[in-house]
Amino acid sequence: MSEFTETEIQQASFTNEQHRLRINLLLTSGWLKNEIKEFLDQFEITQQQFNILRILRGAKGDPLSTNEICEKMIDKMSDTSRIVDRLVTKGLVTKQPCPHDGRKVQVFISGDGKYLLSTIDTKLKNLDAVFDNLTDKEVVVLNELLEKITQ
């Protein structure tokens, strides 16, 4: 068993390797979320806000409803409307009523939002450095294995 796992959960043994894998994935997920949080703190946005900005940029100027944004979110449990409102307050997105359905709101990324993303893009290699202890081949294999789990 890895020292990381023993230190984190104070557990000397696991029921089986699947149990160990589950715990390792949970620990790694928490660690990675913290690394991403620390990286994004310098830009004063959260991981969910960053995800929404990237989704809106990917729409290439077309508006998206909060429901459409939520469907594309990594964390589907996020309160998308509240997060969008915070981005509006920061001037990173704009909202307007949908001309075809008054119950819906259209969300657009603003110029400031695009600028912030382009700034973050130039520094993403710093975030990717958390994986520097893996070879390129190991990264490919790990990606394939993780994708296999979720298929």
C-alpha positions as a Markdown table, in Angstrom:
| # | Residue | x | y | z |
|---|---|---|---|---|
| 1 | Met | 0.0 | 0.0 | 0.0 |
| 2 | Ser | 1.3 | 3.5 | -0.8 |
| 3 | Glu | 2.4 | 5.8 | 1.9 |
| 4 | Phe | 0.0 | 8.4 | 0.6 |
| 5 | Thr | -3.0 | 6.2 | 1.3 |
| 6 | Glu | -1.8 | 5.1 | 4.7 |
| 7 | Thr | -1.1 | 8.7 | 5.7 |
| 8 | Glu | -4.4 | 10.0 | 4.4 |
| 9 | Ile | -6.8 | 7.5 | 5.8 |
| 10 | Gln | -4.8 | 5.6 | 8.5 |
| 11 | Gln | -5.8 | 2.2 | 7.0 |
| 12 | Ala | -3.4 | -0.7 | 7.0 |
| 13 | Ser | -5.3 | -3.0 | 4.7 |
| 14 | Phe | -8.1 | -3.0 | 2.1 |
| 15 | Thr | -10.8 | -5.6 | 1.4 |
| 16 | Asn | -9.5 | -6.1 | -2.1 |
| 17 | Glu | -7.7 | -4.1 | -4.8 |
| 18 | Gln | -11.0 | -2.6 | -6.0 |
| 19 | His | -11.5 | -1.1 | -2.5 |
| 20 | Arg | -7.9 | 0.2 | -2.6 |
| 21 | Leu | -8.6 | 1.7 | -6.1 |
| 22 | Arg | -11.8 | 3.4 | -4.9 |
| 23 | Ile | -10.0 | 5.0 | -2.0 |
| 24 | Asn | -7.0 | 6.0 | -4.2 |
| 25 | Leu | -9.4 | 7.6 | -6.8 |
| 26 | Leu | -11.2 | 9.5 | -4.0 |
| 27 | Leu | -8.0 | 10.7 | -2.5 |
| 28 | Thr | -6.5 | 11.7 | -5.9 |
| 29 | Ser | -9.7 | 13.5 | -6.8 |
| 30 | Gly | -9.6 | 15.5 | -3.6 |
| 31 | Trp | -6.0 | 16.3 | -4.1 |
| 32 | Leu | -6.5 | 17.4 | -7.7 |
| 33 | Lys | -9.5 | 19.6 | -6.8 |
| 34 | Asn | -7.3 | 21.3 | -4.3 |
| 35 | Glu | -4.5 | 21.8 | -6.8 |
| 36 | Ile | -7.0 | 23.3 | -9.3 |
| 37 | Lys | -8.5 | 25.5 | -6.6 |
| 38 | Glu | -5.1 | 26.9 | -5.7 |
| 39 | Phe | -4.3 | 27.5 | -9.3 |
| 40 | Leu | -7.6 | 29.3 | -10.0 |
| 41 | Asp | -7.4 | 31.4 | -6.8 |
| 42 | Gln | -4.9 | 33.7 | -8.5 |
| 43 | Phe | -7.6 | 34.6 | -11.0 |
| 44 | Glu | -10.3 | 34.9 | -8.3 |
| 45 | Ile | -12.6 | 32.3 | -9.8 |
| 46 | Thr | -13.8 | 28.9 | -8.7 |
| 47 | Gln | -13.5 | 25.6 | -10.7 |
| 48 | Gln | -17.2 | 25.8 | -11.5 |
| 49 | Gln | -17.0 | 29.4 | -12.7 |
| 50 | Phe | -14.0 | 28.4 | -14.9 |
| 51 | Asn | -16.0 | 25.5 | -16.3 |
| 52 | Ile | -18.9 | 27.7 | -17.2 |
| 53 | Leu | -16.6 | 30.3 | -18.8 |
| 54 | Arg | -15.0 | 27.5 | -20.9 |
| 55 | Ile | -18.4 | 26.1 | -21.9 |
| 56 | Leu | -19.6 | 29.6 | -23.0 |
| 57 | Arg | -16.4 | 30.2 | -24.9 |
| 58 | Gly | -16.9 | 26.9 | -26.7 |
| 59 | Ala | -20.4 | 28.1 | -27.8 |
| 60 | Lys | -18.5 | 30.6 | -30.1 |
| 61 | Gly | -20.7 | 33.6 | -29.3 |
| 62 | Asp | -24.0 | 31.7 | -29.3 |
| 63 | Pro | -26.0 | 32.1 | -26.1 |
| 64 | Leu | -26.7 | 29.2 | -23.9 |
| 65 | Ser | -29.4 | 28.7 | -21.3 |
| 66 | Thr | -28.5 | 27.8 | -17.7 |
| 67 | Asn | -30.0 | 24.3 | -18.4 |
| 68 | Glu | -27.7 | 23.9 | -21.5 |
| 69 | Ile | -24.7 | 25.0 | -19.4 |
| 70 | Cys | -25.7 | 22.6 | -16.6 |
| 71 | Glu | -25.8 | 19.7 | -19.1 |
| 72 | Lys | -22.2 | 20.4 | -20.1 |
| 73 | Met | -20.8 | 20.9 | -16.6 |
| 74 | Ile | -18.3 | 18.5 | -15.2 |
| 75 | Asp | -20.0 | 18.8 | -11.8 |
| 76 | Lys | -23.7 | 18.3 | -12.7 |
| 77 | Met | -24.7 | 19.0 | -9.1 |
| 78 | Ser | -23.6 | 22.6 | -9.3 |
| 79 | Asp | -26.2 | 25.4 | -8.8 |
| 80 | Thr | -25.6 | 26.8 | -12.3 |
| 81 | Ser | -27.9 | 29.8 | -12.0 |
| 82 | Arg | -26.2 | 31.0 | -8.8 |
| 83 | Ile | -22.7 | 30.5 | -10.3 |
| 84 | Val | -23.8 | 32.4 | -13.5 |
| 85 | Asp | -25.1 | 35.3 | -11.3 |
| 86 | Arg | -21.7 | 35.5 | -9.6 |
| 87 | Leu | -20.0 | 35.6 | -13.0 |
| 88 | Val | -22.4 | 38.4 | -14.0 |
| 89 | Thr | -21.4 | 40.3 | -10.9 |
| 90 | Lys | -17.8 | 39.9 | -11.9 |
| 91 | Gly | -18.5 | 41.2 | -15.4 |
| 92 | Leu | -17.4 | 37.9 | -17.0 |
| 93 | Val | -20.7 | 37.0 | -18.5 |
| 94 | Thr | -24.0 | 38.7 | -19.4 |
| 95 | Lys | -27.6 | 37.5 | -19.2 |
| 96 | Gln | -30.6 | 38.5 | -21.1 |
| 97 | Pro | -34.2 | 37.1 | -21.5 |
| 98 | Cys | -34.6 | 34.6 | -24.3 |
| 99 | Pro | -36.6 | 36.3 | -27.1 |
| 100 | His | -38.4 | 33.0 | -27.9 |
| 101 | Asp | -39.2 | 31.8 | -24.3 |
| 102 | Gly | -39.5 | 34.4 | -21.6 |
| 103 | Arg | -39.0 | 31.7 | -18.9 |
| 104 | Lys | -35.4 | 31.1 | -20.1 |
| 105 | Val | -32.3 | 33.3 | -19.8 |
| 106 | Gln | -29.6 | 33.4 | -22.4 |
| 107 | Val | -26.0 | 33.6 | -21.1 |
| 108 | Phe | -23.1 | 35.0 | -23.1 |
| 109 | Ile | -19.4 | 35.2 | -22.2 |
| 110 | Ser | -18.2 | 38.9 | -22.1 |
| 111 | Gly | -15.1 | 40.4 | -23.5 |
| 112 | Asp | -13.6 | 40.4 | -19.9 |
| 113 | Gly | -14.5 | 36.7 | -19.6 |
| 114 | Lys | -12.8 | 35.8 | -22.9 |
| 115 | Tyr | -9.7 | 37.9 | -21.8 |
| 116 | Leu | -9.6 | 36.1 | -18.4 |
| 117 | Leu | -9.7 | 32.7 | -20.1 |
| 118 | Ser | -7.0 | 33.7 | -22.5 |
| 119 | Thr | -4.8 | 34.7 | -19.5 |
| 120 | Ile | -5.5 | 31.4 | -17.8 |
| 121 | Asp | -4.8 | 29.5 | -21.0 |
| 122 | Thr | -1.2 | 30.9 | -21.0 |
| 123 | Lys | -0.6 | 29.5 | -17.5 |
| 124 | Leu | -2.3 | 26.1 | -17.8 |
| 125 | Lys | 1.0 | 24.4 | -18.2 |
| 126 | Asn | 1.7 | 25.4 | -14.6 |
| 127 | Leu | -1.4 | 23.4 | -13.6 |
| 128 | Asp | -0.4 | 20.5 | -15.8 |
| 129 | Ala | 2.9 | 20.3 | -14.0 |
| 130 | Val | 1.2 | 18.4 | -11.2 |
| 131 | Phe | 1.5 | 15.4 | -13.5 |
| 132 | Asp | 5.2 | 15.9 | -14.2 |
| 133 | Asn | 6.0 | 12.7 | -12.2 |
| 134 | Leu | 4.3 | 10.7 | -15.0 |
| 135 | Thr | 5.8 | 10.0 | -18.4 |
| 136 | Asp | 3.8 | 10.8 | -21.5 |
| 137 | Lys | 3.1 | 7.1 | -22.0 |
| 138 | Glu | 1.9 | 6.7 | -18.4 |
| 139 | Val | -0.5 | 9.7 | -18.9 |
| 140 | Val | -1.9 | 8.1 | -22.1 |
| 141 | Val | -2.4 | 4.7 | -20.3 |
| 142 | Leu | -4.0 | 6.4 | -17.2 |
| 143 | Asn | -6.4 | 8.4 | -19.4 |
| 144 | Glu | -7.3 | 5.2 | -21.2 |
| 145 | Leu | -7.9 | 3.3 | -18.0 |
| 146 | Leu | -10.0 | 6.1 | -16.4 |
| 147 | Glu | -12.1 | 6.4 | -19.6 |
| 148 | Lys | -12.6 | 2.6 | -19.5 |
| 149 | Ile | -14.0 | 2.8 | -16.0 |
| 150 | Thr | -16.7 | 5.3 | -17.0 |
| 151 | Gln | -17.8 | 3.6 | -20.3 |
